[in-house]
Amino acid sequence: MAYIVGSLIGRTPLSSISPKKTWEGTLGGIFLCVVAVTLFGIYVLNGEAWDFIAISSIAAIAGTFGDLLESKLKRLAGVKDSGQIMPGHGGFLDRFDSLLVAVPFIWIFCILFTR
C-alpha cells in the first residue's frame, strides 16, 4: 500500500537510510492499512473498531521502523541484500523485517488491552 501511494504521489524523502521511501507513501500506507484492517475486523470478524484501529496503527508504524532498522543494518554491513535466497528483493530478511518489530508490540497490546 505504501509503495503504491509513494509511487503515485511521493515526493518528500522519509529518511536517508532508505532514500526511495517517502513521507507521502508512509502516511498513505498507514492510512490504507488502518482502513482495510478495521473494515475487515468489523465486518468479517465482528470485532470492536477501536481494537482494530489500534492494532493496525501499531503494525503500520512499528513495521515502518522495522523496515528502516533492517535497511540501516544492511547499510552498516555494506550489503545490498540480506541473503542470496531471494536476490533482487533485498534478501530473505527484507520479507520479514516489518513483522520482526511489529509482532511484539501487537502482542503486548493484545495482552494488556483486549479481551
C-alpha positions as CSV (number, residue, x, y, z in Angstrom):
1,M,0.0,0.0,0.0
2,A,2.8,2.4,0.9
3,Y,4.6,1.5,-2.3
4,I,1.6,2.3,-4.4
5,V,0.8,5.7,-2.7
6,G,4.5,6.6,-2.7
7,S,4.9,5.8,-6.4
8,L,1.9,7.9,-7.3
9,I,2.4,11.0,-5.1
10,G,5.6,10.6,-3.1
11,R,8.0,13.5,-3.2
12,T,9.4,14.0,0.3
13,P,12.1,11.5,1.4
14,L,11.4,9.8,4.7
15,S,14.9,9.0,5.7
16,S,18.4,8.9,4.3
17,I,18.6,5.3,5.4
18,S,16.1,4.3,2.7
19,P,16.0,7.1,0.1
20,K,13.2,5.7,-2.0
21,K,10.7,5.8,0.9
22,T,8.7,8.9,1.1
23,W,6.5,10.6,3.8
24,E,3.6,10.6,1.4
25,G,3.9,6.8,0.8
26,T,4.4,6.1,4.5
27,L,1.4,8.1,5.7
28,G,-0.8,6.8,2.8
29,G,0.2,3.2,3.6
30,I,-0.6,3.7,7.3
31,F,-4.0,5.2,6.5
32,L,-4.9,2.5,4.0
33,C,-3.7,-0.2,6.4
34,V,-5.8,1.2,9.2
35,V,-8.9,1.5,7.0
36,A,-8.5,-2.0,5.4
37,V,-7.8,-3.9,8.7
38,T,-10.5,-2.0,10.6
39,L,-13.2,-2.7,8.0
40,F,-12.1,-6.4,7.8
41,G,-12.2,-6.7,11.6
42,I,-15.6,-5.1,11.9
43,Y,-17.4,-6.8,9.0
44,V,-15.7,-10.2,8.8
45,L,-14.6,-10.8,12.3
46,N,-17.3,-8.9,14.1
47,G,-14.8,-7.2,16.4
48,E,-14.5,-3.9,18.1
49,A,-13.5,-1.0,15.8
50,W,-11.1,0.6,18.3
51,D,-9.2,-2.7,18.8
52,F,-8.6,-3.0,15.0
53,I,-7.7,0.7,14.7
54,A,-5.1,0.3,17.4
55,I,-3.7,-3.0,16.2
56,S,-3.4,-1.8,12.6
57,S,-1.8,1.5,13.6
58,I,0.7,-0.2,15.8
59,A,1.5,-2.7,13.0
60,A,1.9,0.0,10.4
61,I,4.1,2.3,12.5
62,A,6.2,-0.4,14.1
63,G,6.5,-2.1,10.7
64,T,7.9,1.0,9.2
65,F,10.5,1.2,11.9
66,G,11.4,-2.4,11.4
67,D,11.9,-1.8,7.7
68,L,14.2,1.2,8.4
69,L,16.1,-0.8,11.0
70,E,16.8,-3.6,8.6
71,S,17.9,-1.1,5.9
72,K,20.2,0.5,8.4
73,L,21.7,-2.8,9.3
74,K,22.3,-3.7,5.7
75,R,24.0,-0.3,5.1
76,L,26.2,-0.8,8.1
77,A,27.2,-4.2,6.8
78,G,27.8,-2.8,3.3
79,V,25.5,-5.2,1.6
80,K,22.6,-4.6,-0.8
81,D,20.7,-7.9,0.0
82,S,20.5,-9.6,3.4
83,G,20.9,-13.0,1.7
84,Q,21.0,-15.0,-1.5
85,I,17.7,-16.9,-1.2
86,M,15.7,-14.0,-2.8
87,P,18.0,-12.0,-4.9
88,G,16.7,-8.6,-6.1
89,H,14.2,-8.5,-3.2
90,G,16.6,-7.3,-0.5
91,G,17.1,-10.8,0.7
92,F,15.1,-13.1,2.9
93,L,15.2,-10.8,5.9
94,D,13.6,-8.0,3.9
95,R,10.4,-10.0,3.6
96,F,10.0,-10.2,7.4
97,D,11.7,-7.1,8.8
98,S,8.4,-5.3,9.5
99,L,7.0,-8.3,11.3
100,L,10.0,-8.8,13.5
101,V,9.4,-5.4,15.1
102,A,5.6,-5.1,14.8
103,V,4.6,-8.5,16.2
104,P,6.0,-8.0,19.7
105,F,4.3,-4.6,20.0
106,I,0.9,-6.0,18.8
107,W,1.2,-9.0,21.2
108,I,1.8,-6.7,24.1
109,F,-1.2,-4.5,23.1
110,C,-3.4,-7.6,22.8
111,I,-2.3,-9.0,26.2
112,L,-2.8,-5.7,28.0
113,F,-5.8,-4.1,26.3
114,T,-8.0,-6.7,24.6
115,R,-10.4,-9.2,26.0
